Amino acid sequence: MLRATVTNHGGSFSVVLGPMQDEGNEEDDAATNNQETEPVREGPSPIVPELHELAWTSGAFVVFALLMRYVLYPKMRRGMDARHEMIRGGLSGADAARASAKAEVADYDRQLAAVRADAGARVEAARQELEAERRTQLAASNAQLAQQRAAAAEEDETARAAVRGQVESAVADVVTRAVELATGTRPNSDVVQRAVADAMSVGAGR
């Protein structure tokens, strides 16, 4: 059979299992090793905490709660407030920049419209000036052409009159010679000249 031997070492216990021996040998071994055989006592419960553990845990929790309430949380809150203010300032700056950009775009559009209107007015003024100059030059050209036509008509009429006089004189001479040959008497030159002129005027009128 086995025998359990419990040894006390200043508050700690060790258990040794071994075969059973005779009583004489057992007494010798106990005397030699200065061992005591005692029953095993139960240790502390692994579930129920002890009083000093509860005290230390409660104290640590209270210290951590106070540290969170008066040190860590205000610091974190100040950081969050500062970040919120920074974000809000950034958004305000972005809104101001957007409004400024819109104002600049509107100003640019107004200036562009004014430049376009000015350019259109200048183009219209230049067109009207060119049109007036064209009309003036056209009127001058028409007047010059009219003068040239009048001069040409006058020259033509003069030339026609000169040729008509020559033709009337030649025809009067022919008629005078023909009448003289036919009648044996020379007709009056003025009468012949008027008759030839009337005949030629009637022919020209037709």
ZIKAHU-V559503 format. One record per helix or strand of 2 or more residues. SS is the DSSP state (H for helix, E for strand). FROM is the first residue (numbers start at 1). LEN is the number of residues. If there is no record, write none. Layout:
ss=SS from=FROM len=LEN
ss=SS from=FROM len=LEN
This chain:
ss=E from=2 len=8
ss=E from=12 len=8
ss=H from=23 len=11
ss=H from=51 len=133
ss=H from=189 len=17
